Amino acid sequence: MYGSHLMSKELATFRSVMKSFMVLIVTALAMGETLAMAPDIIKGNQMASSVFEILDRKTEVQIDTGDDIKKVEGVIQLRDVEFRYPSRSEVAVFKGLDLLMKAGKSMALVGMSGSGKSTVLSLILRFYDPIAGKVLVDGKDIKKLKLKSLRRHIGLVQQEPALFATTIYENILYGKDGATEAEVIEAAKLANAHTFISSLPEGYQTKVGERGVQLSGGQKQRIAIARAIVKDPAILLLDEATSALDVESERVVQQALDRVMKNRTTVMVAHRLSTIKNADVISVIQDGKIIEQGDHQHLIENKNGAYHKLVNLQQQQQQQLQGGQSS
């Protein structure tokens, strides 16, 4: 309307009016698309701010200070440890926990969910420092050791293995800087993984996909075991390493674990009886303290003990599950 008025007064040409009209239309379309993206932009800003918040967080764990540790025998001791998670400072996880793990032996930590089993592993790995008390490796306070030097002697296998979107070979190699091909293959053999890897068309160069989606649960777990032991650690930590597997995969993975646990200090967190019954020592944690300790045979004979009750509860649950499946 205004354009025709300008043209009638000979203040504008038809060409200039059409140019202005097209600019307005294109601008309106661009603004409309931009406003439609506004919710996503807001979400993106919120996500980025949370990422930067984590990056800017200052850890209280000193990383580069302390002594190098060249050789580890594997004696682990938690002495009068008190601990609370920073995000739940009002809840005491441990109140004077004392625990001794002998070199070259295996210890299973059992107890109800939330009793602090996995927290013991986190303290040994020094993901956190205790509020009071000490965590000792071969009699040395781990606070006085360089973090990288300490973790060089520790292997960790978790319930859900973290595999990277690269080859099987590179996933195992990640466990030790500069490992040779022979060391990678030997670790895979110990982890009961070499046979299935060799049967794949591309062998060790097979891409595992994002988070290992190209592999089964048992295969992923065996690769994680190989990655943990390629550096030949003196200490092996197993956090529910077989709990997410089916019976057959569990059997194969357990065979691999039994093989790699020999002559290593092994601390395992598990619920399944098949995983823990062969441990040298079983420690029952309740309310932040060790309430029972011994081997499977000794503990199961104590019919009033916490371990006996846990085993009975697990067997009842398995029977109910089997009964439900048969019906």
Protein Blocks (a to p, Z undefined) as FASTA:
>chain_A
ZZmmmmmnopacfklmmmmmmmmmmmmmmmmmmmmmmmmmmmmmmmmmmmmmmmmpccfb
dfkgccddfbdfhiacdehiacddfklmmbcfbghiacdddehiacddeddehilpmmmm
mmmnomaccfbdcddeehiafklpcfklmmmmpccddfbdcdddddfklmmmmmpghiaf
klmmmmmmmnopmmmmmmpmnlmmlcebjhhlmpcfklmmmmmmmmmmmnopabdcdehk
llmpcfklmmmmmmmmmmmmgopacddddfblklmmmpmbdcddeehiafbgcdfklmmm
mmmbmklmmmmmmmmmmmmmmmmmmZZ
